[in-house]
Amino acid sequence: MDRSLYIAMSGAKQTLLAQTSNANNLANSQTTGFKSDLEQFRSMPVFGAGFPTRVYAMTERPGTDFSHGAIQTTGRELDVAINGEGFFAIQDADGNEAYTRAGDLHVAPEGLLQTGSGLQVLGQNGPIAIPPAQKMTIGKDGTISVIPLGSNATALVEVERIKMVNPPIENLEKLNDGLLHLKAGIPPPDPEANVSLISGALEGSNVNAIQSMVEMIELARNFELQTKVMKTTDENSAVSSKLMQMA
């Protein structure tokens, strides 16, 4: 009895974990540059002392879906999207280099160029600082140019160039902060000259909302099935105990 109960219990638990991952994908279906998480189920033996017939279900995240989201034209001069392969280099909350395709940029009050989530955008020499300007443009190669305050329209000054990279996908992993990081032991890549931008546009999330909704229903039904197995096992155990008492 305990065999089926244990398998059903572990299956129900892992189904809830998969539902959490799927719900996070669905919640970010409108998040700029979001890359959805993949999940899968498999059976695992119980390690250590125990019976070899005891197994448990396990959900795991085998990786991230790196497919591109749809490009949406916004017309805003600080909105940029990667044209093809590549990533923006940004500074994460711990001060380390990380990568994203979210190009909803803005200039903070202190003059630093940041993403929509408030992370510093990196240039060739570290975080990018924008001087007071009446107009700012970002070229296809990531070059940032401004017209300083008080200058005429022809006084265009080049400030910095956004660091854009294109490391092998297998060298990247998505962590809990939602950003892409290099795996342990891999040095930061050099800027890639072939990565280009589309100005006045943003890359949307690559989450398929309809597919995620269908998966949510399937996981809910799977959880219901697991709980029914647990209930049936408990009922069978109670009947078996009564039979033993009558013997």
C-alpha positions as CSV (number, residue, x, y, z in Angstrom):
1,M,0.0,0.0,0.0
2,D,2.7,2.4,0.9
3,R,4.3,2.0,-2.5
4,S,1.3,3.5,-4.4
5,L,0.7,6.1,-1.7
6,Y,4.3,7.3,-1.9
7,I,4.3,7.5,-5.7
8,A,1.0,9.4,-5.8
9,M,2.1,11.8,-3.0
10,S,5.4,12.6,-4.8
11,G,3.6,13.0,-8.1
12,A,1.1,15.5,-6.6
13,K,3.9,17.5,-5.0
14,Q,5.9,17.7,-8.2
15,T,2.8,18.6,-10.2
16,L,2.3,21.6,-8.0
17,L,5.9,22.6,-8.6
18,A,5.4,22.3,-12.4
19,Q,2.2,24.4,-12.0
20,T,4.2,27.1,-10.3
21,S,6.7,27.3,-13.2
22,N,3.9,27.3,-15.7
23,A,2.0,30.0,-13.8
24,N,5.2,32.1,-13.7
25,N,5.4,31.8,-17.5
26,L,1.8,32.8,-18.0
27,A,2.2,35.8,-15.6
28,N,5.1,37.0,-17.8
29,S,3.3,36.6,-21.1
30,Q,3.4,40.4,-21.5
31,T,6.8,41.0,-20.0
32,T,9.3,42.6,-22.4
33,G,12.0,40.2,-23.5
34,F,10.9,37.4,-21.1
35,K,12.1,33.8,-21.9
36,S,9.9,31.0,-20.7
37,D,11.1,28.1,-18.6
38,L,10.7,24.5,-19.7
39,E,9.8,21.7,-17.4
40,Q,9.4,17.9,-17.6
41,F,8.5,14.9,-15.5
42,R,10.5,11.7,-14.9
43,S,10.7,8.9,-12.4
44,M,13.6,8.7,-10.0
45,P,14.6,5.8,-7.7
46,V,14.9,6.4,-4.0
47,F,18.5,6.8,-3.1
48,G,19.9,5.2,0.1
49,A,18.4,2.5,2.2
50,G,15.1,1.3,1.0
51,F,13.3,-1.0,-1.5
52,P,14.3,-0.7,-5.2
53,T,10.6,-0.8,-6.1
54,R,10.1,2.6,-4.4
55,V,10.3,5.4,-6.9
56,Y,9.1,9.0,-6.9
57,A,8.1,11.5,-9.6
58,M,10.3,14.5,-10.2
59,T,9.8,17.7,-12.2
60,E,12.8,19.5,-13.4
61,R,13.6,22.5,-15.5
62,P,15.8,21.2,-18.3
63,G,16.4,24.6,-19.7
64,T,15.0,27.9,-21.0
65,D,13.2,28.5,-24.3
66,F,15.5,31.0,-26.1
67,S,13.2,31.5,-29.0
68,H,12.6,35.2,-29.9
69,G,9.4,37.0,-29.0
70,A,7.5,39.2,-31.4
71,I,8.9,42.6,-32.2
72,Q,6.5,45.4,-31.4
73,T,7.0,49.0,-32.7
74,T,6.6,51.6,-30.1
75,G,8.2,54.7,-31.6
76,R,9.8,55.6,-28.3
77,E,13.4,56.7,-28.9
78,L,14.8,54.7,-25.9
79,D,13.1,51.5,-26.8
80,V,15.4,49.1,-28.6
81,A,15.2,45.5,-29.7
82,I,17.9,43.1,-30.7
83,N,17.7,42.3,-34.4
84,G,18.4,38.6,-34.5
85,E,20.7,36.8,-32.1
86,G,22.4,38.5,-29.2
87,F,21.8,40.1,-25.7
88,F,22.3,43.3,-23.9
89,A,24.9,43.3,-21.1
90,I,23.6,44.6,-17.8
91,Q,24.6,44.7,-14.2
92,D,22.6,42.5,-11.8
93,A,21.7,43.3,-8.2
94,D,25.0,41.8,-7.0
95,G,27.1,43.9,-9.4
96,N,27.9,41.0,-11.8
97,E,27.4,41.0,-15.5
98,A,24.2,39.4,-16.7
99,Y,22.3,39.4,-20.0
100,T,18.8,40.2,-21.2
101,R,16.8,41.0,-24.4
102,A,14.6,43.6,-22.6
103,G,15.3,46.9,-24.3
104,D,12.8,49.2,-22.4
105,L,15.5,51.7,-21.4
106,H,15.3,54.9,-19.5
107,V,17.6,57.4,-17.9
108,A,17.5,57.5,-14.1
109,P,17.5,60.9,-12.2
110,E,21.2,60.4,-11.5
111,G,21.9,60.0,-15.2
112,L,22.5,56.3,-15.4
113,L,21.0,54.3,-18.3
114,Q,18.8,51.6,-16.9
115,T,16.4,48.8,-18.0
116,G,12.7,49.0,-17.2
117,S,13.4,47.0,-14.0
118,G,16.0,49.5,-12.8
119,L,19.2,47.5,-13.7
120,Q,22.3,49.4,-15.1
121,V,23.0,49.0,-18.8
122,L,26.7,48.3,-19.4
123,G,28.8,49.9,-22.1
124,Q,32.3,49.2,-23.2
125,N,33.7,50.6,-20.0
126,G,31.1,49.8,-17.4
127,P,27.7,51.3,-16.5
128,I,26.6,54.0,-19.0
129,A,26.1,57.5,-17.7
130,I,24.2,60.0,-19.8
131,P,25.0,63.7,-19.5
132,P,22.1,66.3,-19.4
133,A,20.7,66.4,-22.9
134,Q,17.8,67.7,-24.8
135,K,17.7,64.7,-27.2
136,M,19.2,61.2,-27.1
137,T,19.3,58.6,-29.9
138,I,20.6,55.0,-30.0
139,G,22.0,53.8,-33.3
140,K,21.7,50.3,-34.8
141,D,25.2,49.4,-33.5
142,G,24.3,50.5,-30.0
143,T,26.0,53.9,-30.2
144,I,24.4,56.4,-27.9
145,S,24.5,60.0,-29.1
146,V,23.0,63.1,-27.4
147,I,22.5,66.8,-28.1
148,P,23.7,68.5,-24.9
149,L,21.5,71.1,-23.2
150,G,21.8,74.5,-24.7
151,S,23.4,73.2,-28.0
152,N,21.9,73.5,-31.5
153,A,20.5,70.4,-33.3
154,T,23.7,69.8,-35.2
155,A,25.9,69.4,-32.1
156,L,25.5,65.6,-31.8
157,V,27.9,64.1,-29.3
158,E,28.7,60.4,-29.0
159,V,28.5,59.3,-25.4
160,E,29.0,55.5,-25.2
161,R,28.1,52.3,-27.0
162,I,25.9,49.6,-25.4
163,K,27.7,46.3,-24.8
164,M,26.0,43.7,-26.8
165,V,27.2,40.1,-26.8
166,N,26.3,36.8,-28.5
167,P,27.7,33.9,-26.4
168,P,26.8,30.3,-27.1
169,I,23.4,29.5,-25.7
170,E,24.8,26.4,-23.9
171,N,27.0,28.7,-21.8
172,L,23.9,30.6,-20.4
173,E,21.5,29.7,-17.6
174,K,18.5,31.5,-16.3
175,L,18.6,32.1,-12.5
176,N,15.9,33.1,-10.0
177,D,16.3,36.9,-10.8
178,G,15.0,36.2,-14.3
179,L,18.3,37.2,-16.0
180,L,20.6,35.1,-18.0
181,H,24.0,34.4,-16.5
182,L,27.1,32.6,-17.7
183,K,27.7,29.2,-16.2
184,A,30.4,28.9,-13.5
185,G,33.9,29.2,-14.8
186,I,33.0,30.8,-18.1
187,P,34.6,34.3,-18.6
188,P,32.4,37.3,-19.8
189,P,32.3,37.5,-23.6
190,D,33.7,40.4,-25.6
191,P,31.3,42.8,-27.3
192,E,30.0,41.4,-30.6
193,A,30.1,43.8,-33.5
194,N,27.6,41.8,-35.6
195,V,24.7,42.3,-33.1
196,S,22.4,45.1,-34.2
197,L,19.4,47.0,-32.8
198,I,16.0,48.1,-34.0
199,S,15.2,51.5,-32.6
200,G,11.7,52.4,-31.4
201,A,10.7,48.8,-30.9
202,L,10.6,46.2,-28.2
203,E,10.8,42.4,-28.2
204,G,7.8,40.8,-26.4
205,S,7.7,37.7,-24.3
206,N,8.0,34.4,-26.1
207,V,5.3,32.8,-23.9
208,N,2.4,31.3,-25.8
209,A,-0.5,32.2,-23.5
210,I,-3.0,29.8,-25.0
211,Q,-0.5,26.9,-24.7
212,S,0.3,27.8,-21.1
213,M,-3.5,27.9,-20.3
214,V,-3.9,24.4,-21.8
215,E,-0.9,23.1,-19.8
216,M,-2.4,24.6,-16.6
217,I,-5.6,22.7,-17.2
218,E,-3.6,19.5,-17.8
219,L,-1.5,19.9,-14.7
220,A,-4.7,20.6,-12.6
221,R,-6.2,17.4,-13.9
222,N,-3.0,15.5,-13.2
223,F,-3.0,16.8,-9.6
224,E,-6.6,15.7,-9.2
225,L,-5.7,12.2,-10.4
226,Q,-2.8,11.9,-8.0
227,T,-5.0,12.9,-5.0
228,K,-7.7,10.4,-6.1
229,V,-5.0,7.7,-6.1
230,M,-4.0,8.8,-2.6
231,K,-7.6,8.6,-1.4
232,T,-8.2,5.2,-2.9
233,T,-5.0,3.9,-1.3
234,D,-6.1,5.2,2.0
235,E,-9.5,3.6,1.7
236,N,-7.9,0.2,0.7
237,S,-5.6,0.4,3.6
238,A,-8.5,0.9,6.0
239,V,-10.4,-2.1,4.5
240,S,-7.3,-4.2,4.8
241,S,-6.9,-3.3,8.5
242,K,-10.5,-4.3,9.2
243,L,-9.9,-7.7,7.4
244,M,-6.8,-8.3,9.5
245,Q,-8.8,-7.6,12.7
246,M,-11.5,-10.1,11.7
247,A,-8.9,-12.8,11.0
